[in-house]
């Protein structure tokens, strides 16, 4: 068996136009051996780039050897595969997984540029994963070097930096486009904003999108999260199973009515729903049951009401639309009072979910209200308590409407006491909070006081 640079070669793992990759083994340690011609001029650039870029989320260069004919770079082995393989295998990602992948890569590219290194070959295949799931940059064979510590006005003129930023935008757009679940609309909106977002701002926007979660490779989400946290694997609690249910949670009578061709897929969906339910805290379960029970009560009550006799049709009130956090608000009422009720409810959910992205559908961008709410959420993210004084339940009261603006008083005892709305091309938005009580601390000091 061949030996290269003191390592026993196990097999070939790939090759390119200027190098071949071998899997090497020595004393219980597995590495990747990158073999190229000793006279290859790009070899020295690649070594220098790896030395400058050394650190988290960059493939580690362990050693360099040369025999006059071949040069060998001994590189860290990354057993988690490439990002391209992960997306092909999984299809979709959770929002937290996307943040775990993208945020470190964006920060690493910024660190590389500050060190005078441009990668120049960023792609879904140049992002690989360590055994612990950490995303790691590889493929520095075409790197470009420039003066370390160059200011931004210089960096933005370097061809490699320009290429890296464009490629990072492409990678980010692809990954955000694969996000599934309730944060998917917010991920799509962030993807559309990428051309105007700097590297530094991109990191903040990603953490605003979701809390990072471990990347799932092969196992189910709950199994991976439990294993990575080091908690013991536990079997399902059989006592919680209702009698007469199969392991999928579907009663046998209903399961028999499902066609054979889709029975397994239906069972899989139900099983995932049960695992998600089991992962929820008891308070969230009670809330979900309460909402469901309330909805069923309304449905039953409506079903039992006899139909009204034929006659003149009464005017119906404008329905108040609902939206999930991260989904754009559509069909806001034209009536400012009804719109204010919707916006204030959504604003409260944005604050409690610590979501800056959902504020885009609630407050006017660049307004005093936007600055105040952003500052409040930032403070809560840093561990501060939610202020006790807030907007109380109840219908706002229209004080005055002038064209596309409306001033409304909030329920007695609310903090603030009034709110100013402005109608934009996307509907009503909150522009300013007014008439703060002098004896109650302001929610924040980010906006202009009336």
N, C-alpha and C positions, 0 to 999 in steps of 0.2 A: 504494500500500500504506500502511496506517495506521501512524502513529508515535505511541507512548505513552511519556511520560517520557524521550524521547530514544532509545528503542529501536524498531526496526522490528518490527512485529507479524508473526509468521510464521503463526500459527494459534491457534485457541481450544483450551484444554486442559481446560476444565471450568467449571462455574458453580454457585452456590448461591443461597440466598434473599437474600443481602446482598452478594454479590461475584461477579465473573467472573474467570477465570484465563486469561491469554494467554501464549503463548510469544514472548519477545522476543529480538532479536538485535542486537548492535552490536559492531563491531570484533573479530569472531571470538569473541565472548563471548555465550553463551546464558543467559537468565534466565527466571524466571516473574514475570509482572506481575499482581499482585492488585489489581483495580480495584473500588472501592466508592464509595458516596456520600460527599462531603466532610463532610456533616453526620452521618454514622453515629457514634453515641456509642461503639460497640464498637471503632472504629478506634484510638482513643487507648489503650485498654486493651491491645489486641493489640500495638501498637508498644512500649508499656512492658514488656509481658511478654516480647517477643522481645529487648529490650535487657537486661533482667535475666537472662534465660536464656541469653544468648549464650555459646557455647562448643561443645565437642565434642558431637556427637549431637543438636544442635538446628539446624534450618534457619536459615541465615544471612540476616539482613536487610541488604541492601547499600545501600538508599537509600529515601527517601520523597519523593513529589512530590504537589502539589495545584494545581489550576487554579481553585479556588472551586466547581466543580461536582462533579468527581471527585477522589478521592484514590487514589494508586497506591503500593503497597508493592512494591519491587523485591526479589525473593527468590531465593535460590540455587536452581538447578535440580537435581533429584535424579533422574538418569536410570535408576536401578535398579528403579523401580516400587515398589509397596506390598508390605507383608508379606502381605496378603490375596491378592494376585496370585501371589506366590511360592508360598504354600501350595497355591493352586489349581493352579498349573502343576506343582509337584513332587510333591505328595501326601504324601511323607514327607521327614524330615530326618535327618541324622546328629546324634548327641548333641553333638559338637563345634560343629556349625553352630548348634544351639539355644542353646548357651552364648554364642556370638558375637553372636547376636541379642538374647538376653534380658538378659544381665549388664550391658551398657552402658545399656540402656533403664531397668533398675531403678535403677542408680546415677544416671542423669540425672534421673529423677523425684525421687529423694531430694535431688539438688542444686537442682532447681527449687523444691521446698518450702522448702528452707533459704533460698532467695532471695526467698521470699514470692510464689511463682507456683504456681497450680494449673492444670493443663491443661484439665480438665473434659470433654474430648472424646476421650480415649484410645480407640483401637480398632485393629483390624488394618489399617485403611486410613490411619491417621494415622502409622504407622511406615513410612518409606520408606528407600531405600538410595542412598547416594552411589555414584559411579562405582567407587570402590575397595571397595565392599561394606559400608561402615560403616552400621549402622542409624541413622536420624535421625528425630527427632520433628518433625512438621509440624502444621498445623491449630490455631493458637493463637487463632482468631477468637472463641472463647467462654471465654477464660482468665479466671481470677479472681485478683485481687491482694490480698495481705494483708501485714502487717508483716514485713519481712525479718528473719531470725534469730530468729523466734518459737520458743520452746521446744516440746518434743514435746507437753506437756500442752495447749498452745494449738493446735498444728497438728492434733491428733487431733479437734478440735472444728470445724475449718473444713470446710464442706460440699464444697468443691472437692477438698481433700486426701482426704477420705473417698471421694469418687467416683473419684479417681485410683487409690487403692490397690485399690479393688474392681475397676476396669477392668484394672489391671496384673495382678491375680490371674487374671482371665478370659483375658487374652492369654497369660500364662505357661502356664495350664492347657491352652489350645488347642495351643500350640507343643510343649509336653512330650508331649502326646498324639499328636503326629505323629512322635515320635522312633522310628526303626527300628533294628534291630541288637541287639547283646548288651546295650546299656545301656538298652534300652527299658523293661524292668521297673523299673529304678532310677528312670527318668524318671517313670513312672506313680506310683511311691511318693512321689516328691517332689511331684508334682502334688496328691496327696491330702493332703499336709501343708501346703499353701499357706496355708490360713486361719490357721494358728498361727505362720507364719514372718514375721518383720519384714523390711523392705527390706534392712537391713544383713545379716541372716542369709541372705536369699535369694541375695545375691551370692556368699557363701561356699559355700552349698549347690550353686549352679550350677557353680562351679569344682571342687567335689568330684565332681560328676557326670561331668565330662569335661574334657579339654583343648580350649580353643577352636580351631576350624579355620575356614578361609575358607568363606564361604557360596557354594554352587554355584548359579548362575542358569540357564544354558542348557547349558554344556559339561559333559562327563563329569567326575567328581571329580578324577581324576588330571591331566586337562588343565588344570583351573582351578588346582589347587594348584601345578602346575609353572609356569604362567604368572605367578601372583602372587608366587612366590618369585624370579622373574626368571631361572630356569634355561632354557637353550635347549631347544626341543622336539626330541626324538629319535625316530627311527623305531624300530619294534619290531626286536629282534634276531632275524633270520631263522634264524641258526644254532641257536637254542635250540628251534626248532620241530621236533617229531618228524616223520619222513618219513611221507607219506601222510595228513597231517592238513590239513583245510581251515583258512582263517583263523580260523574259530570254535573250532578245537581239537577238533572232533568227527570221528572217522574216517568216511570216505565210506560204508562199509558200514552203520554205525549210523545215520548221518544219513538214509539212504534208508528206514530203517524207521520214522522219525518222520513222523506225518501232516503234510501240507502246512500245515494250519491253525495248528499250534503250532510248526512247525519254527523259524521266526524267533525266537519267544520263548525256546525252549530254547537256541538258539544264543546269544542275548543273555545269558542267565543264565550259560552256560558262559564266554562271553567276559569277563563281569565278574569271575567267579571267577578266571580266569587273570590279569587285571590286578591283582586283590587279591594273588594269590600273588607276582606280580612285584614288588609294592611292599614285601613283607615282607623284613626283613633275613635274611641267610643263616643266622644262628643260630636264628631262629624257624622257618625252613623245615626245618632239620635236626630240630628238636624235633617239628614236625608230622609229618614223615616217620617219625620214630622211634615216635611214638605210634600212627600208622596201621599201621606194620609190626608193632608189638607186638600191636595189636588183631587184625590178620589172622592172626598166628601163633596166637593163642589160639583164634580161630574155627576154623582148620584143625585144630588139635590136638583141639578138642572134637568136630569132625566125624569124626575118625578113631577116636575112642574107641568101642568096641563098646558097645551098650546093656547096662545091668546086668540080670541075671536078675530075674524077678519075685520079690518077697519083701517082708518088712516094710520100711516106709518109714523111712529114717533121718532124724533131726532135721536140718534145714538151718540153717546159721548165718544170723543176721540180716544182710541186705545193707546195705552202707554207701552211703547216697545220695550223689550228687554234685550240685553246683550250680555254675552259672557265676556269676562276680562280677556283682553287681547283681540276681541272681534270688533270690527268697525260698527258703530251705531248707525242703523239705517232707519229711515222713516220716523224721525223725531217729530212730535206734534208741532204744528205751526203755532199753536197757542203757547205763549211763553210760560204760563203757569204750569201747564202739563209738561212742557219741555224741562222746566226747572226741576220738577219732581224727579224726572228720569235722570237728569244730569247729576243731581245731588246724591241720588242713590248710587249711581255708577262711581261718582267721585269717592264716596265712602268705601266702596269695594276696592278701588285702586289703592287707596291709602292702606287699607287693612291687608291687601295682598302685596304691598310694597312694590307695586308695579308702576314704573315711570312711563312705559310705553302706552299703557291704556289711557293715560291722561290726554293723549292726542285727540281722543274722541269726547273729551269732557270739557277741557279748558282751552281757551284761545292761545295758540302758540305765541310765545314772547310777551304775554300779558303779565300783569302783576299777580293775578291768580295762579298762573302757571308757575311763576317763580316761587310763590309761597308753598304750593303743593309739592314742588320738587324738593324744596328745602326741608319740608316736613318729612317726606319719605326718606330722604338721605339721613336725617336725624334718627328715624326709626330703624333704618338699616344698620346704624352704628350702635344700636342698643338702647336708645332713649325710649321712655314710655310714651304711649299715645296720650295726648292731652285729654283731661277729663271734660273740659268745656268743648262742646261741639254743636253740630246742627241737630236739633231735636226732630222727632217724627212729627209730621203734620204737613198740611198743604201750604205752600207759599201764597202770599197775597200780593197781587199786582198793585204797585204804587203809581207807576207812570210808564207809559210806552211812547217813545219818540222814534218813529220810523223803524229802523232795524235794531234798536236797543230797547231794553226793558229793565226797569228797576223793581225788584220784588222784596218784600219783607218776609223774613223767615219766622217760624213759630216762636212764640214768646219764650224767652230764656235761652234761645240759640246763640251760639258764638261762632261766626259773626251774626249780626242782626239782619243784614240785608245782603243781596247779591245783585250784581249788574250782569245782564246777559247781552250778548251781541249775536245777531244772526249773520252767519257766514255762508259761503257757498255750500258747506256741508251741513247746514242747519244751525240751530242755536248752540252757543258755547258760553261758558262762564268766563267773564272778562275780569271781574274784580269783586273782592269781598269787602263790604263797607260796614261802617258804624260799629267798630269793635268796642266792646264794653271797656271802660277805663280801668275797672277793678279786676279784670280777667286778663292774664298774660296772653298776648297775641299768639296765634298758632305758629307764626314765623315772622321774620322781618324782611322777607325777600322782596316784597312789593311796595308800591307807593301807597301811603296812607291817604285817605280822602281828606 
